[in-house]
C-alpha cells in the first residue's frame, strides 16, 4: 500500500484527484515543480508494514486527543511513517 492510497482512503477522494491537485499546483507555480515531484514520489512509495502497525497502534490515543481538543504537533503519530 502506498501513502497516496492511504491518504485517498482517509480523505474519501480518489487518488487521482490528489495527484491532479499537486500537478495543478506545479502547473500554476513552476517554482513548486521540484517540491511537487518530490511529494509525488513519496506518495507513490510503498509504506513499510511495520510503520503502518505503529501508526495504527497510536490512532486511538490520537483520536482521543483530537476529540478532547488537545492538539500538539510534537506528539503526532504521523512521524512514524
NORTAMO-V344101 format. One record per helix or strand. SS is the DSSP state (helix for helix, strand for strand). FROM is the first residue (numbers start at 1). TO is the last residue. If there is no record, write none. Layout:
SS_FROM_TO + SS_FROM_TO
//
This chain:
strand_2_2 + helix_3_11 + helix_15_28 + helix_30_43 + strand_46_46 + helix_49_67 + helix_73_75 + helix_77_80
//
